[in-house]
Amino acid sequence: MEFKDNQAIYLQIANRFFENILKKEWQAGDKIPSIRDMAVEFEVNPNTTMRTFNYLQDKGIIYNKRGIGYFLADDGLEKTIALKKEQFVEEDLPVFLKTMKLLGLSLEDLKAYAAKYEGPSIN
């Protein structure tokens, strides 16, 4: 995995976890790969991966069964969606809207572009 300089590595790894959850590759109650396995996969120090696990556990997305491993919480998908929506609205949307304004794009323009990629228009 190639990491960007503008965001902490543990948060970039967390985003990969979020993708797995949002794509439903990990379901409620599923065992998450170990800290060590994830460190090897992402080619990072296990302490960095541990920081990701702690972050996700603090958010209530995963939980630890001592001696067994980490698991996706029953409401892990819902919490992931809520967290990612909050991040999008606070961080990405303002930049997106500013860019739209600078380029003179309207919401109607956006609907037309979206229709090209999604099929039917957005209402």
N, C-alpha and C positions, 0 to 999 in steps of 0.2 A: 504494500500500500504506500502510495506517495503522499506525504503530508504537506500541508500548506503552512506557510510561516505565520499567517495572520490569526491562527486559532490554536489553542493548546492541543497537544497530541491526544490526551485522554478524552477530550471532547470530540475530536474527529473519530476516534474509535467508538465513542458512544453513538455517534451518528450512524456508523455502520451497524451497530446493534439495533438502532431505531429502524433502519431499513429492513433488517431481518424480521423485526416485529411487525412493521406495517405491511410487508409483503406476506405476512402470515407464515413465514418459514419457521418461526418459533411460535408455538401455541401456549396458552395458559397452562402452567404446570410443567412445561417442558424443561428438561435439564439443559442448562447453558454450558457450552464448553468451558473447561477449567481456565483459571487465570494463566497458568503455565502454557496451555495449548494456545490460548489467544495471543499471548506474548510471542510465541513462535510464529504464529500465522501472520501477525502484524509486524514482526521483526522489531520489537521494542523490548525494553527492560520490563520484567514482570511487575516492578513497582508502578510503572506507568499504567499497565493493565489493571493492577489492583486499584489504582485511583479511579479508573473508569467504573469498575465494579462498585466501589464505594459510592460514587456519584449516582449510579443507577439505583443502588439500594436506598440511598437517601431520598430519592424521588419516588420510592415505592414501586419501581418497575420490576425489580428482581428481589429475591430474598435468598438467604443462606440457610441451608440445613447443615448444621455443624457436622463435619466429618463426611458429608455426602456430596455437597457442592451447591451451586447456585441454580435457581429456577426462576422462570418467568412467572410473575405474580398473576393471580386470577384476573385482576383488572389491569394488567400490564399494558395491554393494547390500548385501552381507554386512556390510561395515564400518559402513554406515549403520544397519542393523538392530541391530547390537551396540551402537553408540553410543547410539541412541535408547532401547533397552531399559535400558541403564545409567542414562541420564538419567531415565527414567520411574521406575525402582526407587528411585533416590536422591532425586529431587526431587518427583515427582507422587504416587507411591504412598503415602508417609507422610501427606501432606495428605489424600488420598482416604480412607485407613483411619481417620484421626482423625475426619474428617467422618462416616464411617459409624458410628463408635462414639458420637459425640455425638448422632446422630440415631436411634440404636438400631436400625440396620440390620444384618441378619445376612448371611452369604454366601448363604443360601437366598433371602433377599429380593433380593439382587443378581442371582442366577440367574433369578429370576422376571422382574425388570425387563429383563434382557438378552434373555430369550426374546421379549419384546414387540418388540424392535428387530432381532433377528437371526433369528428363526424358531425352530428347534429349541433346546432348553435346552443350557446349557453343562455338561459333565460334569467 
